[in-house]
Amino acid sequence: MNREIKYRDCIVSQASNNHVMIIKDGESVFHAEVDKKLTDEELKVNVDFYLDVLLPSIDESEAENVKD
């Protein structure tokens, strides 16, 4: 059974196979395979990590590639 929460303008879902997916603006932006069911707080940590750590580093990397 899938479950989902809304947090920080994203939908975070965890499928029955424990895969976690973050959807922002109608697009899947993050997917991870985890080995346990996560609590709502743990799902929120995944969103925080994506939005605060991964996304800025991706944006910076793309900007560097444009300069080259």
PyMOL CGO cylinders between C-alpha atoms (Angstrom):
from pymol import cmd
from pymol.cgo import CYLINDER

trace = [
    CYLINDER, 0.00, 0.00, 0.00, 1.34, 3.41, -0.96, 0.3, 1, 1, 1, 1, 1, 1,
    CYLINDER, 1.34, 3.41, -0.96, 1.18, 6.29, 1.43, 0.3, 1, 1, 1, 1, 1, 1,
    CYLINDER, 1.18, 6.29, 1.43, 1.92, 9.92, 0.90, 0.3, 1, 1, 1, 1, 1, 1,
    CYLINDER, 1.92, 9.92, 0.90, 2.29, 13.19, 2.72, 0.3, 1, 1, 1, 1, 1, 1,
    CYLINDER, 2.29, 13.19, 2.72, 2.42, 16.78, 1.54, 0.3, 1, 1, 1, 1, 1, 1,
    CYLINDER, 2.42, 16.78, 1.54, 5.34, 18.83, 2.76, 0.3, 1, 1, 1, 1, 1, 1,
    CYLINDER, 5.34, 18.83, 2.76, 7.13, 21.97, 1.49, 0.3, 1, 1, 1, 1, 1, 1,
    CYLINDER, 7.13, 21.97, 1.49, 5.13, 22.11, -1.76, 0.3, 1, 1, 1, 1, 1, 1,
    CYLINDER, 5.13, 22.11, -1.76, 6.03, 18.48, -2.51, 0.3, 1, 1, 1, 1, 1, 1,
    CYLINDER, 6.03, 18.48, -2.51, 4.25, 15.18, -2.37, 0.3, 1, 1, 1, 1, 1, 1,
    CYLINDER, 4.25, 15.18, -2.37, 6.34, 12.48, -0.73, 0.3, 1, 1, 1, 1, 1, 1,
    CYLINDER, 6.34, 12.48, -0.73, 5.23, 8.91, -1.20, 0.3, 1, 1, 1, 1, 1, 1,
    CYLINDER, 5.23, 8.91, -1.20, 6.49, 5.58, 0.01, 0.3, 1, 1, 1, 1, 1, 1,
    CYLINDER, 6.49, 5.58, 0.01, 5.41, 2.56, -2.00, 0.3, 1, 1, 1, 1, 1, 1,
    CYLINDER, 5.41, 2.56, -2.00, 4.72, -0.88, -0.60, 0.3, 1, 1, 1, 1, 1, 1,
    CYLINDER, 4.72, -0.88, -0.60, 8.24, -1.92, -1.70, 0.3, 1, 1, 1, 1, 1, 1,
    CYLINDER, 8.24, -1.92, -1.70, 9.57, 0.95, 0.51, 0.3, 1, 1, 1, 1, 1, 1,
    CYLINDER, 9.57, 0.95, 0.51, 10.75, 3.10, -2.40, 0.3, 1, 1, 1, 1, 1, 1,
    CYLINDER, 10.75, 3.10, -2.40, 10.47, 6.80, -1.61, 0.3, 1, 1, 1, 1, 1, 1,
    CYLINDER, 10.47, 6.80, -1.61, 9.60, 9.33, -4.31, 0.3, 1, 1, 1, 1, 1, 1,
    CYLINDER, 9.60, 9.33, -4.31, 9.37, 13.11, -4.14, 0.3, 1, 1, 1, 1, 1, 1,
    CYLINDER, 9.37, 13.11, -4.14, 7.07, 14.85, -6.62, 0.3, 1, 1, 1, 1, 1, 1,
    CYLINDER, 7.07, 14.85, -6.62, 7.34, 18.61, -7.15, 0.3, 1, 1, 1, 1, 1, 1,
    CYLINDER, 7.34, 18.61, -7.15, 5.29, 20.56, -9.67, 0.3, 1, 1, 1, 1, 1, 1,
    CYLINDER, 5.29, 20.56, -9.67, 3.82, 17.32, -11.01, 0.3, 1, 1, 1, 1, 1, 1,
    CYLINDER, 3.82, 17.32, -11.01, 7.21, 15.73, -11.78, 0.3, 1, 1, 1, 1, 1, 1,
    CYLINDER, 7.21, 15.73, -11.78, 9.17, 13.05, -10.00, 0.3, 1, 1, 1, 1, 1, 1,
    CYLINDER, 9.17, 13.05, -10.00, 12.35, 14.78, -8.80, 0.3, 1, 1, 1, 1, 1, 1,
    CYLINDER, 12.35, 14.78, -8.80, 13.80, 12.21, -6.40, 0.3, 1, 1, 1, 1, 1, 1,
    CYLINDER, 13.80, 12.21, -6.40, 13.64, 8.46, -5.92, 0.3, 1, 1, 1, 1, 1, 1,
    CYLINDER, 13.64, 8.46, -5.92, 15.35, 6.28, -3.34, 0.3, 1, 1, 1, 1, 1, 1,
    CYLINDER, 15.35, 6.28, -3.34, 15.13, 2.66, -2.36, 0.3, 1, 1, 1, 1, 1, 1,
    CYLINDER, 15.13, 2.66, -2.36, 15.05, 2.25, 1.42, 0.3, 1, 1, 1, 1, 1, 1,
    CYLINDER, 15.05, 2.25, 1.42, 14.88, -0.87, 3.54, 0.3, 1, 1, 1, 1, 1, 1,
    CYLINDER, 14.88, -0.87, 3.54, 12.13, 0.05, 6.00, 0.3, 1, 1, 1, 1, 1, 1,
    CYLINDER, 12.13, 0.05, 6.00, 8.88, 1.92, 6.33, 0.3, 1, 1, 1, 1, 1, 1,
    CYLINDER, 8.88, 1.92, 6.33, 9.58, 5.54, 7.20, 0.3, 1, 1, 1, 1, 1, 1,
    CYLINDER, 9.58, 5.54, 7.20, 7.64, 7.71, 9.61, 0.3, 1, 1, 1, 1, 1, 1,
    CYLINDER, 7.64, 7.71, 9.61, 6.21, 11.04, 8.47, 0.3, 1, 1, 1, 1, 1, 1,
    CYLINDER, 6.21, 11.04, 8.47, 9.16, 12.78, 10.13, 0.3, 1, 1, 1, 1, 1, 1,
    CYLINDER, 9.16, 12.78, 10.13, 11.64, 10.57, 8.29, 0.3, 1, 1, 1, 1, 1, 1,
    CYLINDER, 11.64, 10.57, 8.29, 9.88, 11.28, 4.99, 0.3, 1, 1, 1, 1, 1, 1,
    CYLINDER, 9.88, 11.28, 4.99, 10.14, 15.00, 5.73, 0.3, 1, 1, 1, 1, 1, 1,
    CYLINDER, 10.14, 15.00, 5.73, 13.88, 14.59, 6.32, 0.3, 1, 1, 1, 1, 1, 1,
    CYLINDER, 13.88, 14.59, 6.32, 14.14, 13.16, 2.78, 0.3, 1, 1, 1, 1, 1, 1,
    CYLINDER, 14.14, 13.16, 2.78, 12.42, 16.26, 1.38, 0.3, 1, 1, 1, 1, 1, 1,
    CYLINDER, 12.42, 16.26, 1.38, 14.63, 18.57, 3.42, 0.3, 1, 1, 1, 1, 1, 1,
    CYLINDER, 14.63, 18.57, 3.42, 17.73, 16.74, 2.18, 0.3, 1, 1, 1, 1, 1, 1,
    CYLINDER, 17.73, 16.74, 2.18, 16.61, 16.95, -1.44, 0.3, 1, 1, 1, 1, 1, 1,
    CYLINDER, 16.61, 16.95, -1.44, 15.56, 20.61, -1.36, 0.3, 1, 1, 1, 1, 1, 1,
    CYLINDER, 15.56, 20.61, -1.36, 18.35, 21.92, 0.89, 0.3, 1, 1, 1, 1, 1, 1,
    CYLINDER, 18.35, 21.92, 0.89, 21.35, 19.76, -0.10, 0.3, 1, 1, 1, 1, 1, 1,
    CYLINDER, 21.35, 19.76, -0.10, 20.90, 17.93, -3.40, 0.3, 1, 1, 1, 1, 1, 1,
    CYLINDER, 20.90, 17.93, -3.40, 18.96, 20.48, -5.43, 0.3, 1, 1, 1, 1, 1, 1,
    CYLINDER, 18.96, 20.48, -5.43, 21.32, 23.42, -4.76, 0.3, 1, 1, 1, 1, 1, 1,
    CYLINDER, 21.32, 23.42, -4.76, 24.36, 21.29, -5.68, 0.3, 1, 1, 1, 1, 1, 1,
    CYLINDER, 24.36, 21.29, -5.68, 22.66, 20.18, -8.91, 0.3, 1, 1, 1, 1, 1, 1,
    CYLINDER, 22.66, 20.18, -8.91, 21.81, 23.78, -9.77, 0.3, 1, 1, 1, 1, 1, 1,
    CYLINDER, 21.81, 23.78, -9.77, 25.41, 24.88, -9.10, 0.3, 1, 1, 1, 1, 1, 1,
    CYLINDER, 25.41, 24.88, -9.10, 26.78, 22.04, -11.22, 0.3, 1, 1, 1, 1, 1, 1,
    CYLINDER, 26.78, 22.04, -11.22, 24.52, 22.97, -14.14, 0.3, 1, 1, 1, 1, 1, 1,
    CYLINDER, 24.52, 22.97, -14.14, 25.61, 26.60, -13.84, 0.3, 1, 1, 1, 1, 1, 1,
    CYLINDER, 25.61, 26.60, -13.84, 29.28, 25.55, -13.97, 0.3, 1, 1, 1, 1, 1, 1,
    CYLINDER, 29.28, 25.55, -13.97, 28.63, 23.48, -17.10, 0.3, 1, 1, 1, 1, 1, 1,
    CYLINDER, 28.63, 23.48, -17.10, 27.06, 26.47, -18.81, 0.3, 1, 1, 1, 1, 1, 1,
    CYLINDER, 27.06, 26.47, -18.81, 30.16, 28.59, -18.11, 0.3, 1, 1, 1, 1, 1, 1,
    CYLINDER, 30.16, 28.59, -18.11, 32.48, 26.04, -19.78, 0.3, 1, 1, 1, 1, 1, 1,
]
cmd.load_cgo(trace, "trace")
